Amino acid sequence: MSYHCLGCSETFGIEQLLYTCPACGEVLLLQDLEKNRLKGLSGETWRDILDYRRMLKIPALKGIYRFHEFIGPVIPLDAIVYLGEGHTPIVEANATLQEAAGMRFFYKNDGQNPSASFKDRGMASALSYIHYLVKSGRVENILAVCASTGDTSAAAALYASYLQPSVKSAVLLPHGKVTPQQLSQPLGSGASVFEIPGLFDDCMKVVEALSEKYNVALLNSKNAWRILGQESYSYEVAQDLEYEMKNKVVVVPIGNAGNITAVMAGFLKFFEAGIITDLPKIVGVQSEHANPVYSYYLEPDAKKRRFEPMTAKPSVAQAAMIGNPVSMPRVISLVNQYNQRAGKQMVFFTCVTEQEIMDCQLVANRNGHIACTHGGETLAGLIRARKEGLVHSDETAIIDSTAHALKFSGFQEMYFEDRMPAEYGITPKKELQNAPVFMRPEGLKEVPAPGAPLSGEAFREFVRQTADAIAEKLTLSLREK
Ligand SMILES: N[C@@H](CCOP(=O)(O)O)C(=O)O
C-alpha cells in the first residue's frame, strides 16, 4: 500500500504517518498497489468468501476487517484492534414512514457501534495501523490528537485507551458545542480533553498546527487510514442487500466530508472487483446552516465551480456544523470518478432546513428508530431528494443514522420544552412534543419514597388510586369480567 496525493499524484510509503502530501500539502488517500489481484477472483467467489467469513470465530475478522483485503491487507491479524465495531443493523422503515417518504427505505443504525457512532469504523482502522507500527517497533509512545464535534473524540479516546500505555490521546473540542453525553465519553476513556473557543473548524486548525510542528498522530479523517475503515459502511450495505445495488440510493449527511468520501470509495472498490455490478446512487445532505459542499455543487458547470468555506451557523446536526470540510478535495475527485464509472450522474447533493431535520428525527423515532439528529437530516434529505426528482419511488434507499439518538437528546429536550434557541430557526410542533406527567392523586395520604416504602393498606391504596388516575388520563375502558 502507499499514500497517494490527490494534488500532485505523488506516492509515499506507509512506514511513516502522513496526513498531507510532503510535496504539495494536498490531502492523501491510501492505495493498494496490487489491487489488480482482487480481480483474480470472480465477483461470485468474493461474495462467497465474504459471506462464509461471517461464520468465522476469529475476533480480528469479526468487525470491519471482515473486508480485510479491501481495508488494510498489510495489517497483520494480530495487530487488528477489534472493539465490536461494524455490522450495524439495517432496519426497514415501517409503512407510516415509507408512506411519508414515498418510497421503500431502511435506516442503517451506525449509532450501534461501540462509542455510539460511525467514527468507530475509521478509528478501528487508524488505531490498528498505529498498533501495527508500535508492534513492529517503528514508533513508540504515540500521542493521538483530534479535533471534534463530539463523535470523533469519543471514538479516538476509546480506541486509544485500548492501546494504552503505548498510545495516549488528547482531544480538542469547541467549547460549549459538544453535547454533555459526548463530552463524558473522552473524559471517561481517560483522554486529555481541551475545550477551545470557537467552532470545530478552529479546533481543526489547531490540531493541524500541532501535527505539523509536534510529534503527534492526527486522528481526524484527514488521516487516510480513517477513510479506509469507514469504507466498511458501503461493504456492509452491499452485503446486507445481497450485493444487489441496482436502483439503490445511499443517503449520507456531510460534515467534514470523510464519510461521503469513504462511502463512494467503498462502492467503487466493490464495483471494480466485480462484487457488485451496479453502483448505487449517492445523495449527500447538508443543513442550510452548514452547506459548503452543497453550495459548491449548485454550479452545474464543473469548470466554474469554486469552493468557498463558510462560517457554520448553529445546527441541531451538530456533528456536521462544519464550514470548511478537510475532505473537500477527496469529494471532488471521487464524485468525478464515481460518475465516470457509472456512466452518468450518480452522486447528488441536497440541502434541508433545521426544522426539517428536527421534525424528521422525532418522526423517525416515533416510528421505531433510534436516529440521531443526523439521522433526521438524512430522512429530511431523502424526502427533499424525492421532491426534487433526484430519487424515485421505484428505488430503495438506505439512510444513515450516524450516531445514537441519546448523544443528542438535549435537542429533543429543548424542542419538547419549547426552549429551542432562536438561532436554530425551529418552531416546535405540538403534535411532536412529549413530556412526562407527574402522577400523585390528590386523595392519597401517603406515597412511597426511597428508603421509606409503603406496606399493607397504605400501599394497596397507593397502587389503586395511582392506577385509576392513569386509566382516567388515558381514557382506558374497564376490562370485561
Ligand atoms: N463530526 C466530526 C468532525 C470531525 O470529523 P472527522 O471525521 O474529520 O474526524 C466529529 O465527530 O468530531
The ligand as an SDF file (V2000), in Angstrom:
LIG
                    3D

 12 11  0  0  0  0  0  0  0  0999 V2000
  -18.2850   15.4170   13.1150 N   0  0  0  0  0  0  0  0  0  0  0  0
  -16.9470   15.1000   13.3730 C   0  0  0  0  0  0  0  0  0  0  0  0
  -15.9860   16.1620   12.9310 C   0  0  0  0  0  0  0  0  0  0  0  0
  -14.6110   15.6010   12.6910 C   0  0  0  0  0  0  0  0  0  0  0  0
  -14.7070   14.6490   11.7040 O   0  0  0  0  0  0  0  0  0  0  0  0
  -13.5600   13.6910   11.1980 P   0  0  0  0  0  0  0  0  0  0  0  0
  -14.3140   12.5780   10.5960 O   0  0  0  0  0  0  0  0  0  0  0  0
  -12.7620   14.5050   10.2650 O   0  0  0  0  0  0  0  0  0  0  0  0
  -12.7170   13.2680   12.3200 O   0  0  0  0  0  0  0  0  0  0  0  0
  -16.7640   14.6880   14.8260 C   0  0  0  0  0  0  0  0  0  0  0  0
  -17.4990   13.8570   15.2860 O   0  0  0  0  0  0  0  0  0  0  0  0
  -15.9140   15.2130   15.5200 O   0  0  0  0  0  0  0  0  0  0  0  0
  1  2  1  0
  2  3  1  0
  2 10  1  0
  3  4  1  0
  4  5  1  0
  5  6  1  0
  6  7  2  0
  6  8  1  0
  6  9  1  0
 10 11  2  0
 10 12  1  0
M  END
$$$$
